[in-house]
Amino acid sequence: MDIRHGNTSASAQRNRLLARLQLGPIDTLTARRELNILMPAARIKELKERGNPISKQRISMTDEQGRTHHGIALYYLTQTGE
């Protein structure tokens, strides 16, 4: 995985996101903050179109400023593409 995250091309973002998903689930806020991906949903859509079995569930979480957000996507790889 590219540790620098300086490359903001869609391809580099997809690569970072897929590598991170292979380690476990990731939510939208974390993808933005840690992977420098401003539009994770777009990258997820592209990864799914390329045949990656990614699912999501909606969760509530509190951001770094203490604000609670409802309906945040938590993405994860599946074996069957549920």
C-alpha positions as CSV (number, residue, x, y, z in Angstrom):
1,M,0.0,0.0,0.0
2,D,1.3,3.5,-0.8
3,I,2.0,4.9,2.6
4,R,2.4,8.5,1.4
5,H,-1.1,8.8,-0.1
6,G,0.0,11.8,-2.1
7,N,-1.2,10.4,-5.4
8,T,-4.8,11.5,-5.8
9,S,-5.5,9.8,-9.1
10,A,-8.6,7.6,-9.1
11,S,-6.4,4.5,-9.8
12,A,-4.2,5.2,-6.9
13,Q,-7.2,5.7,-4.6
14,R,-8.7,2.5,-5.7
15,N,-5.5,0.6,-5.1
16,R,-5.2,2.1,-1.6
17,L,-8.8,1.4,-0.8
18,L,-8.7,-2.2,-2.0
19,A,-5.5,-2.9,-0.1
20,R,-7.1,-1.5,3.1
21,L,-10.3,-3.5,2.6
22,Q,-8.1,-6.6,2.5
23,L,-7.1,-5.8,6.0
24,G,-10.7,-5.4,7.2
25,P,-13.7,-3.1,7.1
26,I,-13.3,0.6,6.6
27,D,-15.8,3.4,7.0
28,T,-16.2,6.6,4.9
29,L,-14.8,8.9,7.5
30,T,-11.7,6.8,8.0
31,A,-11.1,6.4,4.2
32,R,-11.2,10.2,3.9
33,R,-8.9,10.8,6.8
34,E,-6.4,8.0,6.6
35,L,-6.3,7.2,2.9
36,N,-6.8,10.7,1.4
37,I,-9.9,9.5,-0.5
38,L,-12.5,12.3,-0.6
39,M,-15.2,10.3,-2.4
40,P,-14.9,6.8,-1.1
41,A,-18.3,5.8,-2.5
42,A,-17.2,6.6,-6.0
43,R,-14.0,4.4,-5.6
44,I,-16.1,1.6,-4.1
45,K,-18.5,1.7,-7.1
46,E,-15.5,1.5,-9.5
47,L,-14.0,-1.4,-7.5
48,K,-17.3,-3.2,-7.6
49,E,-17.6,-2.7,-11.3
50,R,-14.2,-4.4,-11.6
51,G,-15.6,-7.4,-9.9
52,N,-14.5,-6.9,-6.3
53,P,-17.1,-8.4,-3.9
54,I,-17.7,-5.4,-1.6
55,S,-20.7,-4.9,0.6
56,K,-21.7,-2.2,3.1
57,Q,-23.7,-1.6,6.1
58,R,-24.8,1.7,7.6
59,I,-23.5,2.7,11.0
60,S,-23.5,5.7,13.3
61,M,-20.2,7.1,14.4
62,T,-18.7,10.2,16.1
63,D,-16.1,12.2,14.2
64,E,-13.0,13.8,15.6
65,Q,-14.9,17.0,16.5
66,G,-17.4,15.0,18.6
67,R,-20.2,15.2,16.1
68,T,-22.4,12.1,15.6
69,H,-23.2,11.1,12.1
70,H,-25.8,8.5,11.2
71,G,-25.9,6.4,8.0
72,I,-22.1,6.3,7.5
73,A,-21.1,3.5,5.1
74,L,-18.9,0.7,6.5
75,Y,-17.4,-1.2,3.6
76,Y,-16.1,-4.8,3.7
77,L,-15.1,-7.5,1.3
78,T,-17.3,-10.6,1.0
79,Q,-16.7,-14.0,-0.3
80,T,-19.9,-14.1,-2.3
81,G,-20.5,-10.5,-3.2
82,E,-23.7,-10.5,-1.1
